[in-house]
Amino acid sequence: MDDASPSTVDDLYGDYWANASALETIASTSLDPRGPDVLYTHFASFDVTASDLVADIGSRDASYAVELYRRFGCRVLAVDPVPLHAEMARRTVAEAGFDDVIEIHQAGIEALPAADGSLAAIWCRDVLNHVPLGRGLAECARTLRPGGEMLVYQTFATDLMEPIEAARIYRALAIDPHNMEPAFFEATSRAAGFEITRRDVIDSEWRERGAEVGTQHPDQDLLAVARLRRREEDLVAQFGRARFEAELAGTLWGPYQFLGKLRPTVYLLRVGG
């Protein structure tokens, strides 16, 4: 924010808001935001082939692993430490008929089931907020071949995130606060042996696009936040504090991106060789 003089009541009601302004027009005009497919565009720059092995770290139900195979023809290790996710991934891969090209492993980023230098590339989406970052990135560097590349999609905090709300949301979502700092991520990546080849700030683009095309409904998120907030005492008594806080924090994640408190970013990394 700059040091402009504060507005007066006359400014607000006699000038700014009295008539439609250019700023109102700008605010109501789409900025043609990109959608999540930009991740596959970035991954395509790695030039993986059908003979390559790549890893999807934090694969959840393996839907990204399936899409990586469909788009690039590469073999995929789908890795996730959560037992439920491993079960879901096995079902997804079996239903797709890709059991011979996608391997499911229940493991964390700190102990990847891959030999030294065996991976051509790594896909890592919505994972690194939760992990011991230095150990995780060092393990990624170990398993990548010389010159191998890694796509990271991660959400970071901005200066608009107030300390009290940050502490509450990080505690609720099992987030390491250090991992929410871009400078810490970049320094840790370099220390692990990576070169940062590209940084693409997504910001609120995906949320804007979803709202514009009707696949996301921010008004429903805000309604949910209001309902949770107004019934907090009863809901905590019914479900427990930890579960309530996780639900509230997860519901706030999208609105916080709209407000600029959270900023999703894509990093492309290359291991030295």
Backbone as CSV, one residue per row, in Angstrom:
resi,resn,N_x,N_y,N_z,CA_x,CA_y,CA_z,C_x,C_y,C_z
1,MET,0.844,-1.190,0.000,0.000,0.000,0.000,0.884,1.247,0.000
2,ASP,0.387,2.308,-0.666,1.165,3.539,-0.690,0.707,4.470,0.432
3,ASP,1.257,5.662,0.464,0.954,6.611,1.531,-0.037,7.680,1.093
4,ALA,-0.980,7.314,0.231,-1.972,8.274,-0.235,-2.805,8.773,0.945
5,SER,-3.311,9.982,0.816,-4.158,10.548,1.867,-5.419,9.704,2.012
6,PRO,-5.948,9.579,3.244,-7.166,8.796,3.431,-8.359,9.431,2.727
7,SER,-9.299,8.594,2.340,-10.517,9.088,1.704,-11.383,9.829,2.716
8,THR,-12.176,10.757,2.219,-13.175,11.436,3.042,-14.545,10.896,2.690
9,VAL,-15.521,11.222,3.499,-16.899,10.813,3.210,-17.362,11.421,1.893
10,ASP,-16.998,12.676,1.643,-17.364,13.318,0.374,-16.737,12.579,-0.801
11,ASP,-15.472,12.145,-0.631,-14.832,11.368,-1.701,-15.646,10.130,-2.028
12,LEU,-16.010,9.398,-0.987,-16.674,8.115,-1.189,-18.032,8.276,-1.846
13,TYR,-18.876,9.143,-1.254,-20.270,9.210,-1.695,-20.527,10.276,-2.756
14,GLY,-19.623,11.221,-2.884,-19.833,12.260,-3.871,-19.013,12.082,-5.128
15,ASP,-18.056,11.136,-5.091,-17.181,10.962,-6.245,-17.009,9.486,-6.585
16,TYR,-16.359,8.737,-5.683,-15.983,7.363,-6.013,-17.177,6.477,-6.347
17,TRP,-18.213,6.534,-5.502,-19.308,5.593,-5.636,-20.579,6.201,-6.243
18,ALA,-20.574,7.468,-6.566,-21.792,8.106,-7.076,-22.162,7.604,-8.463
19,ASN,-21.177,7.346,-9.270,-21.408,6.913,-10.642,-20.485,5.745,-10.968
20,ALA,-20.885,4.993,-11.963,-20.036,3.887,-12.411,-18.682,4.441,-12.821
21,SER,-17.640,3.777,-12.403,-16.303,4.263,-12.682,-15.530,3.279,-13.549
22,ALA,-14.414,3.749,-14.062,-13.545,2.875,-14.856,-13.062,1.695,-14.028
23,LEU,-12.825,1.935,-12.728,-12.367,0.840,-11.873,-13.431,-0.243,-11.735
24,GLU,-14.698,0.155,-11.656,-15.779,-0.831,-11.589,-15.814,-1.672,-12.855
25,THR,-15.617,-1.030,-13.989,-15.608,-1.756,-15.260,-14.452,-2.736,-15.304
26,ILE,-13.285,-2.289,-14.874,-12.118,-3.162,-14.864,-12.343,-4.356,-13.943
27,ALA,-12.909,-4.099,-12.768,-13.111,-5.171,-11.795,-14.116,-6.211,-12.274
28,SER,-15.010,-5.817,-13.171,-16.029,-6.739,-13.666,-15.646,-7.394,-14.995
29,THR,-14.434,-7.163,-15.454,-13.970,-7.703,-16.725,-12.975,-8.831,-16.493
30,SER,-13.195,-9.954,-17.148,-12.309,-11.104,-16.976,-10.887,-10.774,-17.399
31,LEU,-9.938,-11.346,-16.692,-8.522,-11.233,-17.046,-8.050,-12.480,-17.790
32,ASP,-8.998,-13.270,-18.305,-8.686,-14.509,-19.030,-7.746,-15.404,-18.230
33,PRO,-8.147,-15.761,-17.022,-7.271,-16.570,-16.174,-7.058,-17.970,-16.738
34,ARG,-5.880,-18.499,-16.477,-5.563,-19.864,-16.873,-6.194,-20.859,-15.912
35,GLY,-6.300,-22.102,-16.359,-6.795,-23.168,-15.510,-5.694,-24.142,-15.148
36,PRO,-6.017,-25.204,-14.408,-5.008,-26.152,-13.930,-4.223,-26.874,-15.014
37,ASP,-4.733,-26.905,-16.253,-3.993,-27.582,-17.313,-2.630,-26.960,-17.580
38,VAL,-2.400,-25.759,-17.063,-1.084,-25.136,-17.229,0.007,-26.013,-16.623
39,LEU,-0.329,-26.828,-15.626,0.674,-27.715,-15.044,1.173,-28.728,-16.064
40,TYR,0.267,-29.272,-16.875,0.691,-30.231,-17.891,1.497,-29.552,-18.986
41,THR,1.178,-28.308,-19.276,1.978,-27.552,-20.249,3.403,-27.392,-19.735
42,HIS,3.536,-27.052,-18.458,4.870,-26.940,-17.880,5.586,-28.292,-17.894
43,PHE,4.881,-29.339,-17.528,5.506,-30.660,-17.465,5.962,-31.119,-18.851
44,ALA,5.236,-30.712,-19.874,5.603,-31.091,-21.240,6.987,-30.568,-21.620
45,SER,7.413,-29.480,-20.988,8.725,-28.922,-21.297,9.855,-29.838,-20.852
46,PHE,9.554,-30.856,-20.028,10.573,-31.801,-19.581,10.922,-32.831,-20.655
47,ASP,10.072,-32.937,-21.690,10.344,-33.835,-22.824,10.540,-35.288,-22.388
48,VAL,9.688,-35.764,-21.485,9.770,-37.167,-21.098,9.240,-38.037,-22.238
49,THR,9.732,-39.270,-22.304,9.354,-40.200,-23.369,8.735,-41.458,-22.774
50,ALA,8.276,-42.339,-23.652,7.630,-43.570,-23.207,8.588,-44.476,-22.439
51,SER,9.879,-44.324,-22.647,10.859,-45.160,-21.939,11.241,-44.600,-20.574
52,ASP,10.751,-43.413,-20.242,11.129,-42.749,-18.997,10.228,-43.165,-17.836
53,LEU,10.808,-43.108,-16.645,10.069,-43.334,-15.407,9.964,-42.001,-14.681
54,VAL,8.737,-41.622,-14.311,8.517,-40.387,-13.553,7.774,-40.741,-12.275
55,ALA,7.832,-39.829,-11.315,7.134,-40.043,-10.045,6.085,-38.960,-9.830
56,ASP,4.929,-39.386,-9.335,3.897,-38.468,-8.856,3.921,-38.570,-7.341
57,ILE,4.496,-37.560,-6.690,4.680,-37.589,-5.239,3.496,-36.903,-4.570
58,GLY,2.845,-37.642,-3.672,1.606,-37.163,-3.079,0.464,-37.402,-4.044
59,SER,0.389,-38.637,-4.527,-0.471,-38.951,-5.682,-1.956,-39.014,-5.356
60,ARG,-2.301,-39.079,-4.075,-3.709,-39.186,-3.680,-4.370,-40.353,-4.409
61,ASP,-5.385,-40.099,-5.232,-6.100,-41.206,-5.873,-5.485,-41.623,-7.204
62,ALA,-4.302,-41.106,-7.532,-3.553,-41.439,-8.757,-4.173,-40.853,-10.021
63,SER,-5.102,-39.919,-9.889,-5.699,-39.338,-11.096,-4.670,-38.548,-11.892
64,TYR,-3.736,-37.885,-11.214,-2.679,-37.168,-11.933,-1.722,-38.164,-12.585
65,ALA,-1.416,-39.253,-11.893,-0.535,-40.273,-12.468,-1.141,-40.851,-13.744
66,VAL,-2.441,-41.108,-13.709,-3.132,-41.611,-14.903,-3.043,-40.597,-16.040
67,GLU,-3.241,-39.333,-15.721,-3.189,-38.298,-16.756,-1.777,-38.127,-17.298
68,LEU,-0.777,-38.264,-16.448,0.607,-38.177,-16.927,0.894,-39.286,-17.937
69,TYR,0.422,-40.481,-17.641,0.637,-41.567,-18.602,-0.131,-41.315,-19.897
70,ARG,-1.366,-40.882,-19.784,-2.175,-40.654,-20.980,-1.577,-39.568,-21.872
71,ARG,-1.030,-38.535,-21.262,-0.510,-37.416,-22.051,0.901,-37.647,-22.571
72,PHE,1.724,-38.338,-21.767,3.142,-38.397,-22.119,3.658,-39.814,-22.367
73,GLY,2.842,-40.824,-22.057,3.245,-42.193,-22.346,4.314,-42.747,-21.437
74,CYS,4.685,-42.023,-20.398,5.762,-42.450,-19.511,5.236,-43.392,-18.421
75,ARG,6.121,-44.231,-17.914,5.783,-45.040,-16.746,5.781,-44.142,-15.510
76,VAL,4.924,-44.479,-14.530,4.728,-43.587,-13.387,4.783,-44.365,-12.072
77,LEU,5.527,-43.820,-11.116,5.446,-44.257,-9.729,4.494,-43.309,-9.013
78,ALA,3.391,-43.829,-8.510,2.444,-43.021,-7.755,2.713,-43.261,-6.275
79,VAL,3.188,-42.217,-5.576,3.678,-42.360,-4.209,2.869,-41.479,-3.267
80,ASP,2.376,-42.068,-2.177,1.627,-41.301,-1.175,1.709,-42.038,0.155
81,PRO,1.907,-41.318,1.261,2.051,-41.990,2.557,0.739,-42.373,3.236
82,VAL,-0.380,-41.897,2.745,-1.669,-42.117,3.423,-2.284,-43.437,2.950
83,PRO,-2.565,-44.378,3.850,-3.121,-45.672,3.437,-4.396,-45.544,2.593
84,LEU,-5.300,-44.651,2.974,-6.533,-44.474,2.211,-6.232,-44.057,0.783
85,HIS,-5.251,-43.165,0.602,-4.900,-42.728,-0.737,-4.346,-43.874,-1.576
86,ALA,-3.549,-44.734,-0.958,-3.001,-45.882,-1.691,-4.131,-46.799,-2.167
87,GLU,-5.128,-47.006,-1.316,-6.276,-47.823,-1.717,-7.032,-47.173,-2.878
88,MET,-7.269,-45.885,-2.765,-7.968,-45.167,-3.831,-7.168,-45.219,-5.133
89,ALA,-5.848,-45.074,-5.027,-4.996,-45.088,-6.213,-5.059,-46.440,-6.914
90,ARG,-5.042,-47.504,-6.139,-5.114,-48.837,-6.748,-6.416,-49.012,-7.517
91,ARG,-7.512,-48.518,-6.971,-8.795,-48.627,-7.673,-8.780,-47.807,-8.957
92,THR,-8.255,-46.570,-8.867,-8.214,-45.699,-10.045,-7.394,-46.323,-11.165
93,VAL,-6.234,-46.844,-10.818,-5.336,-47.415,-11.825,-5.941,-48.689,-12.417
94,ALA,-6.553,-49.513,-11.567,-7.181,-50.740,-12.065,-8.339,-50.420,-13.000
95,GLU,-9.160,-49.448,-12.629,-10.281,-49.076,-13.489,-9.814,-48.519,-14.825
96,ALA,-8.669,-47.839,-14.833,-8.123,-47.292,-16.074,-7.405,-48.360,-16.900
97,GLY,-7.118,-49.504,-16.278,-6.408,-50.569,-16.979,-4.931,-50.287,-17.156
98,PHE,-4.340,-49.533,-16.221,-2.947,-49.115,-16.363,-2.036,-49.774,-15.323
99,ASP,-2.413,-50.932,-14.814,-1.618,-51.596,-13.786,-0.197,-51.896,-14.234
100,ASP,0.000,-52.077,-15.534,1.329,-52.446,-16.032,2.248,-51.254,-16.216
101,VAL,1.715,-50.026,-16.144,2.549,-48.845,-16.391,2.564,-47.867,-15.217
102,ILE,1.681,-48.055,-14.234,1.645,-47.191,-13.053,1.788,-48.068,-11.809
103,GLU,2.835,-47.830,-11.030,3.065,-48.545,-9.783,2.591,-47.688,-8.610
104,ILE,1.896,-48.318,-7.670,1.399,-47.630,-6.490,2.288,-47.982,-5.299
105,HIS,2.767,-46.975,-4.590,3.593,-47.191,-3.413,3.099,-46.321,-2.270
106,GLN,2.910,-46.938,-1.117,2.589,-46.170,0.080,3.902,-45.751,0.731
107,ALA,4.302,-44.523,0.516,5.581,-44.021,1.013,5.546,-42.503,1.016
108,GLY,6.418,-41.914,1.831,6.526,-40.467,1.886,7.668,-39.959,1.044
109,ILE,7.708,-38.662,0.860,8.735,-38.039,0.047,10.126,-38.216,0.660
110,GLU,10.198,-38.502,1.959,11.495,-38.663,2.615,12.143,-40.010,2.334
111,ALA,11.384,-40.958,1.768,11.908,-42.303,1.497,11.268,-42.826,0.214
112,LEU,11.675,-42.285,-0.914,11.062,-42.651,-2.183,11.498,-44.048,-2.624
113,PRO,10.564,-44.847,-3.125,10.885,-46.215,-3.565,11.476,-46.222,-4.976
114,ALA,12.612,-45.551,-5.139,13.251,-45.437,-6.452,14.758,-45.409,-6.262
115,ALA,15.467,-46.023,-7.194,16.922,-46.078,-7.114,17.542,-44.732,-7.447
116,ASP,18.783,-44.561,-7.066,19.514,-43.337,-7.390,19.491,-43.090,-8.897
117,GLY,19.116,-41.878,-9.289,19.169,-41.489,-10.693,18.225,-42.230,-11.620
118,SER,17.158,-42.821,-11.060,16.277,-43.644,-11.897,15.105,-42.875,-12.496
119,LEU,14.833,-41.674,-12.007,13.667,-40.922,-12.469,14.065,-39.853,-13.480
120,ALA,13.241,-39.720,-14.515,13.453,-38.644,-15.491,12.851,-37.342,-15.002
121,ALA,11.757,-37.425,-14.258,11.050,-36.220,-13.823,10.173,-36.551,-12.626
122,ILE,9.794,-35.513,-11.916,8.906,-35.642,-10.753,7.791,-34.611,-10.871
123,TRP,6.579,-35.063,-10.576,5.387,-34.214,-10.459,5.035,-34.153,-8.981
124,CYS,4.901,-32.967,-8.416,4.626,-32.831,-6.986,3.646,-31.686,-6.783
125,ARG,2.403,-32.046,-6.533,1.345,-31.040,-6.421,0.719,-31.074,-5.029
126,ASP,0.680,-29.909,-4.371,-0.010,-29.759,-3.085,0.518,-30.723,-2.024
127,VAL,1.834,-30.790,-1.883,2.445,-31.726,-0.945,3.409,-31.039,0.018
128,LEU,4.236,-30.145,-0.475,5.421,-29.713,0.255,5.131,-28.816,1.449
129,ASN,3.910,-28.347,1.609,3.565,-27.588,2.814,3.651,-28.472,4.067
130,HIS,3.503,-29.800,3.884,3.338,-30.708,5.015,4.604,-31.458,5.431
131,VAL,5.663,-31.386,4.666,6.777,-32.319,4.832,8.031,-31.636,5.375
132,PRO,8.999,-32.435,5.883,10.321,-31.874,6.187,11.012,-31.538,4.875
133,LEU,11.014,-30.286,4.519,11.328,-29.874,3.149,12.743,-30.246,2.726
134,GLY,13.709,-30.007,3.590,15.076,-30.314,3.210,15.280,-31.773,2.902
135,ARG,14.800,-32.649,3.772,14.935,-34.092,3.547,14.167,-34.528,2.308
136,GLY,12.975,-33.966,2.110,12.167,-34.366,0.966,12.804,-33.983,-0.359
137,LEU,13.267,-32.751,-0.457,13.881,-32.306,-1.709,15.209,-33.012,-1.961
138,ALA,15.966,-33.295,-0.916,17.208,-34.050,-1.094,16.925,-35.441,-1.640
139,GLU,15.839,-36.064,-1.185,15.462,-37.379,-1.687,15.027,-37.304,-3.149
140,CYS,14.326,-36.240,-3.502,13.948,-36.053,-4.901,15.192,-35.913,-5.779
141,ALA,16.149,-35.122,-5.317,17.387,-34.933,-6.075,18.143,-36.254,-6.219
142,ARG,18.120,-37.082,-5.183,18.804,-38.378,-5.242,18.237,-39.273,-6.329
143,THR,16.920,-39.284,-6.456,16.277,-40.229,-7.365,16.225,-39.738,-8.810
144,LEU,16.446,-38.456,-9.027,16.438,-37.929,-10.391,17.776,-38.185,-11.079
145,ARG,17.731,-38.471,-12.362,18.966,-38.620,-13.121,19.610,-37.242,-13.307
146,PRO,20.885,-37.199,-13.648,21.523,-35.894,-13.895,20.749,-35.094,-14.946
147,GLY,20.414,-33.879,-14.612,19.608,-33.055,-15.507,18.124,-33.299,-15.396
148,GLY,17.713,-34.235,-14.508,16.293,-34.520,-14.312,15.571,-33.322,-13.732
149,GLU,14.245,-33.265,-13.967,13.484,-32.065,-13.611,12.293,-32.400,-12.723
150,MET,11.870,-31.390,-11.999,10.780,-31.551,-11.034,9.818,-30.380,-11.139
151,LEU,8.534,-30.706,-11.212,7.484,-29.683,-11.179,6.900,-29.656,-9.780
152,VAL,6.896,-28.474,-9.183,6.305,-28.276,-7.860,5.178,-27.261,-7.978
153,TYR,4.004,-27.654,-7.517,2.892,-26.710,-7.352,2.662,-26.594,-5.858
154,GLN,2.796,-25.390,-5.333,2.695,-25.195,-3.894,2.061,-23.832,-3.607
155,THR,1.320,-23.772,-2.535,0.707,-22.528,-2.093,1.548,-21.901,-0.993
156,PHE,1.820,-20.606,-1.149,2.618,-19.866,-0.181,1.764,-18.759,0.435
157,ALA,2.201,-18.280,1.585,1.542,-17.152,2.234,2.121,-15.846,1.699
158,THR,1.333,-14.803,1.758,1.792,-13.470,1.390,1.818,-12.580,2.627
159,ASP,2.256,-11.351,2.443,2.305,-10.406,3.565,0.911,-10.045,4.080
160,LEU,-0.128,-10.360,3.316,-1.490,-10.066,3.756,-2.017,-11.070,4.781
161,MET,-1.322,-12.185,4.925,-1.734,-13.187,5.909,-1.302,-12.732,7.300
162,GLU,-2.273,-12.480,8.151,-1.981,-12.016,9.496,-1.444,-13.160,10.356
163,PRO,-0.535,-12.886,11.273,0.082,-13.945,12.075,-0.904,-14.831,12.829
164,ILE,-1.943,-14.231,13.413,-2.889,-15.032,14.195,-3.657,-15.984,13.291
165,GLU,-4.146,-15.503,12.153,-4.894,-16.389,11.265,-3.961,-17.404,10.625
166,ALA,-2.714,-17.021,10.359,-1.744,-17.963,9.804,-1.510,-19.107,10.775
167,ALA,-1.270,-18.792,12.034,-1.013,-19.831,13.031,-2.199,-20.795,13.138
168,ARG,-3.403,-20.242,13.063,-4.591,-21.088,13.198,-4.740,-22.027,12.006
169,ILE,-4.562,-21.514,10.801,-4.774,-22.345,9.624,-3.646,-23.358,9.450
170,TYR,-2.415,-22.986,9.801,-1.302,-23.935,9.677,-1.457,-25.079,10.674
171,ARG,-1.845,-24.760,11.886,-2.045,-25.798,12.902,-3.167,-26.745,12.480
172,ALA,-4.226,-26.192,11.948,-5.382,-27.012,11.567,-5.078,-27.934,10.404
173,LEU,-4.201,-27.492,9.481,-3.948,-28.253,8.255,-2.583,-28.945,8.251
174,ALA,-1.982,-29.102,9.417,-0.715,-29.823,9.557,0.358,-29.265,8.623
175,ILE,0.477,-27.948,8.596,1.418,-27.253,7.716,2.619,-26.775,8.532
176,ASP,3.814,-26.978,7.993,5.022,-26.404,8.581,5.083,-24.937,8.172
177,PRO,5.034,-24.004,9.113,5.013,-22.579,8.750,6.173,-22.149,7.868
178,HIS,7.368,-22.720,8.063,8.511,-22.337,7.235,8.252,-22.630,5.755
179,ASN,7.515,-23.708,5.502,7.276,-24.125,4.121,6.312,-23.215,3.380
180,MET,5.722,-22.264,4.098,4.820,-21.304,3.469,5.563,-20.070,2.963
181,GLU,6.884,-20.051,3.125,7.681,-18.890,2.731,8.419,-19.181,1.428
182,PRO,8.166,-18.440,0.356,8.859,-18.692,-0.910,10.380,-18.644,-0.782
183,ALA,10.891,-17.707,-0.002,12.346,-17.595,0.138,12.929,-18.850,0.772
184,PHE,12.233,-19.418,1.754,12.702,-20.649,2.390,12.668,-21.802,1.392
185,PHE,11.598,-21.888,0.623,11.512,-22.949,-0.385,12.657,-22.839,-1.389
186,GLU,12.910,-21.655,-1.883,13.946,-21.472,-2.892,15.330,-21.793,-2.338
187,ALA,15.612,-21.331,-1.133,16.918,-21.608,-0.524,17.087,-23.103,-0.269
188,THR,16.030,-23.763,0.192,16.100,-25.192,0.475,16.265,-25.987,-0.811
189,SER,15.602,-25.556,-1.876,15.743,-26.232,-3.173,17.189,-26.184,-3.653
190,ARG,17.789,-25.023,-3.566,19.184,-24.880,-4.016,20.125,-25.705,-3.145
191,ALA,19.868,-25.719,-1.841,20.715,-26.500,-0.934,20.623,-27.995,-1.232
192,ALA,19.481,-28.439,-1.749,19.295,-29.854,-2.081,19.929,-30.224,-3.420
193,GLY,20.431,-29.241,-4.147,21.087,-29.515,-5.421,20.289,-29.151,-6.651
194,PHE,19.227,-28.388,-6.455,18.380,-28.001,-7.580,18.714,-26.596,-8.071
195,GLU,18.532,-26.418,-9.369,18.503,-25.097,-9.989,17.052,-24.745,-10.262
196,ILE,16.637,-23.537,-9.925,15.277,-23.091,-10.228,15.275,-22.537,-11.645
197,THR,14.585,-23.225,-12.557,14.593,-22.810,-13.958,13.399,-21.942,-14.326
198,ARG,12.330,-22.016,-13.519,11.171,-21.171,-13.807,10.309,-21.037,-12.568
199,ARG,9.732,-19.865,-12.407,8.766,-19.594,-11.337,7.559,-18.936,-11.977
200,ASP,6.409,-19.570,-11.845,5.173,-19.087,-12.448,4.148,-18.873,-11.340
201,VAL,3.866,-17.618,-11.034,2.928,-17.297,-9.962,1.493,-17.440,-10.488
202,ILE,0.779,-18.429,-9.967,-0.607,-18.672,-10.373,-1.551,-17.693,-9.690
203,ASP,-1.252,-17.367,-8.422,-2.082,-16.455,-7.644,-3.523,-16.968,-7.619
204,SER,-4.494,-16.136,-7.929,-5.903,-16.540,-7.852,-6.462,-16.970,-9.211
205,GLU,-5.602,-17.168,-10.212,-6.090,-17.434,-11.574,-7.028,-18.628,-11.638
206,TRP,-6.645,-19.753,-11.060,-7.486,-20.943,-11.159,-8.822,-20.722,-10.480
207,ARG,-8.811,-20.033,-9.370,-10.060,-19.746,-8.656,-10.950,-18.826,-9.496
208,GLU,-10.338,-17.821,-10.110,-11.112,-16.918,-10.969,-11.727,-17.684,-12.134
209,ARG,-10.925,-18.523,-12.776,-11.429,-19.275,-13.924,-12.576,-20.201,-13.518
210,GLY,-12.399,-20.890,-12.396,-13.461,-21.770,-11.931,-14.751,-21.022,-11.662
211,ALA,-14.635,-19.832,-11.066,-15.825,-19.027,-10.794,-16.470,-18.539,-12.088
212,GLU,-15.638,-18.176,-13.058,-16.171,-17.639,-14.317,-16.864,-18.702,-15.166
213,VAL,-16.339,-19.931,-15.153,-16.925,-20.975,-15.996,-17.920,-21.838,-15.234
214,GLY,-18.041,-21.610,-13.907,-19.060,-22.308,-13.129,-18.637,-23.631,-12.534
215,THR,-17.337,-23.946,-12.547,-16.887,-25.195,-11.934,-16.547,-25.016,-10.455
216,GLN,-16.389,-23.786,-10.011,-16.191,-23.489,-8.599,-17.185,-22.407,-8.180
217,HIS,-17.521,-22.426,-6.900,-18.561,-21.528,-6.413,-18.085,-20.853,-5.122
218,PRO,-17.341,-19.769,-5.250,-16.817,-19.097,-4.052,-17.893,-18.622,-3.101
219,ASP,-19.085,-18.333,-3.610,-20.162,-17.926,-2.711,-20.533,-19.055,-1.753
220,GLN,-20.434,-20.299,-2.230,-20.732,-21.429,-1.361,-19.663,-21.592,-0.280
221,ASP,-18.388,-21.326,-0.638,-17.329,-21.357,0.364,-17.590,-20.323,1.464
222,LEU,-17.969,-19.125,1.042,-18.219,-18.065,2.020,-19.425,-18.386,2.897
223,LEU,-20.461,-18.961,2.295,-21.610,-19.375,3.093,-21.209,-20.436,4.105
224,ALA,-20.375,-21.387,3.676,-19.934,-22.443,4.585,-19.121,-21.865,5.739
225,VAL,-18.236,-20.912,5.444,-17.454,-20.268,6.500,-18.381,-19.579,7.500
226,ALA,-19.363,-18.858,6.996,-20.289,-18.151,7.876,-21.060,-19.128,8.763
227,ARG,-21.517,-20.231,8.169,-22.297,-21.197,8.935,-21.441,-21.886,9.991
228,LEU,-20.210,-22.254,9.612,-19.308,-22.867,10.582,-18.992,-21.898,11.721
229,ARG,-18.728,-20.653,11.367,-18.357,-19.653,12.367,-19.494,-19.416,13.359
230,ARG,-20.705,-19.337,12.843,-21.829,-19.006,13.728,-22.258,-20.194,14.599
231,ARG,-21.867,-21.407,14.185,-22.237,-22.590,14.979,-21.021,-23.232,15.642
232,GLU,-19.949,-22.463,15.763,-18.681,-23.031,16.235,-18.821,-23.796,17.550
233,GLU,-19.434,-23.210,18.529,-19.522,-23.854,19.843,-20.206,-25.210,19.764
234,ASP,-21.348,-25.262,19.072,-22.085,-26.528,18.949,-21.302,-27.554,18.143
235,LEU,-20.674,-27.106,17.060,-19.964,-28.045,16.185,-18.709,-28.597,16.852
236,VAL,-18.033,-27.770,17.619,-16.868,-28.259,18.360,-17.292,-29.313,19.375
237,ALA,-18.420,-29.077,20.049,-18.921,-30.053,21.021,-19.283,-31.370,20.332
238,GLN,-19.782,-31.281,19.102,-20.232,-32.483,18.396,-19.087,-33.244,17.731
239,PHE,-18.144,-32.504,17.100,-17.111,-33.159,16.291,-15.697,-33.042,16.857
240,GLY,-15.503,-32.186,17.842,-14.173,-31.970,18.382,-13.506,-30.765,17.749
241,ARG,-12.611,-30.131,18.518,-11.963,-28.915,18.056,-11.096,-29.152,16.822
242,ALA,-10.305,-30.220,16.814,-9.369,-30.436,15.708,-10.102,-30.614,14.382
243,ARG,-11.187,-31.403,14.403,-11.927,-31.621,13.158,-12.615,-30.353,12.692
244,PHE,-13.159,-29.589,13.637,-13.788,-28.322,13.265,-12.776,-27.380,12.636
245,GLU,-11.601,-27.246,13.254,-10.583,-26.332,12.742,-10.118,-26.748,11.352
246,ALA,-9.986,-28.051,11.112,-9.574,-28.521,9.792,-10.623,-28.187,8.738
247,GLU,-11.891,-28.348,9.088,-12.969,-28.036,8.140,-12.993,-26.543,7.830
248,LEU,-12.878,-25.723,8.855,-12.902,-24.277,8.653,-11.703,-23.820,7.827
249,ALA,-10.518,-24.315,8.160,-9.315,-23.909,7.435,-9.370,-24.343,5.980
250,GLY,-9.848,-25.556,5.742,-9.964,-26.022,4.358,-10.960,-25.201,3.558
251,THR,-12.017,-24.759,4.212,-13.021,-23.945,3.529,-12.500,-22.541,3.248
252,LEU,-11.623,-22.044,4.112,-11.048,-20.713,3.920,-9.959,-20.682,2.850
253,TRP,-9.420,-21.820,2.486,-8.269,-21.874,1.571,-8.555,-21.162,0.252
254,GLY,-9.720,-21.411,-0.330,-10.070,-20.759,-1.584,-10.296,-19.261,-1.433
255,PRO,-11.158,-18.830,-0.502,-11.331,-17.389,-0.296,-10.031,-16.653,0.009
256,TYR,-9.126,-17.293,0.735,-7.847,-16.647,1.034,-7.015,-16.436,-0.233
257,GLN,-7.186,-17.310,-1.214,-6.514,-17.084,-2.498,-7.143,-15.897,-3.218
258,PHE,-8.452,-15.809,-3.206,-9.119,-14.648,-3.806,-8.664,-13.348,-3.147
259,LEU,-8.463,-13.384,-1.844,-8.090,-12.191,-1.096,-6.596,-11.888,-1.161
260,GLY,-5.818,-12.766,-1.745,-4.389,-12.523,-1.864,-3.587,-12.889,-0.635
261,LYS,-4.186,-13.570,0.316,-3.449,-14.026,1.496,-2.627,-15.266,1.181
262,LEU,-3.105,-16.091,0.260,-2.416,-17.290,-0.184,-2.134,-17.164,-1.678
263,ARG,-0.957,-17.639,-2.097,-0.551,-17.443,-3.491,0.032,-18.742,-4.055
264,PRO,-0.762,-19.518,-4.766,-0.228,-20.708,-5.429,0.831,-20.336,-6.466
265,THR,1.868,-21.149,-6.529,2.992,-20.890,-7.419,3.524,-22.197,-7.975
266,VAL,3.956,-22.154,-9.230,4.607,-23.306,-9.859,6.108,-23.028,-9.946
267,TYR,6.892,-24.018,-9.514,8.341,-23.966,-9.690,8.765,-25.129,-10.569
268,LEU,9.639,-24.867,-11.508,10.322,-25.911,-12.262,11.758,-25.962,-11.777
269,LEU,12.179,-27.153,-11.373,13.503,-27.346,-10.818,14.290,-28.335,-11.682
270,ARG,15.596,-28.169,-11.719,16.464,-29.123,-12.438,17.629,-29.500,-11.525
271,VAL,17.876,-30.797,-11.418,18.971,-31.259,-10.593,20.274,-31.183,-11.407
272,GLY,21.349,-30.828,-10.736,22.631,-30.684,-11.424,23.118,-32.001,-12.006
273,GLY,23.921,-31.901,-13.038,24.428,-33.113,-13.667,25.655,-32.821,-14.491
